[in-house]
């Protein structure tokens, strides 16, 4: 009977150890999976943040280029308006010069007629 009990105890101990090992392995696997998931999530978040930052930088660069183009167009328009004003002034001066020349010619004609009529 004692040997039966001893054998039973031994068998129970072995079974307990085996169960413990199995449970430990399962727990280890579970812990490993959790750790892996957590690491994956962290990596995903990090990747997402990085991607977001890249997108944000890209947006900012695009906005900056747009502002620069707008600024350049504004400068160009300003320059063109200035040139147009200068051309208008030049045309106006030219018209005034023509009028002056015409008046001068008429005065000369008038003087010639006067001289002829005085003779």
Secondary structure, DSSP 4 states (H G I P E B T S, - for coil): -HHHHHHHHHHHHHHHHHHHHHHHHHHHHHHHHHHHHHHHHHHHHHHHHHHHHHHHHHHHHHHHHHHHHHHHHHHHHHHHHHHHHHHHHHHHHHHHHHHHHHHHHHHHHHHHHHHHHH-
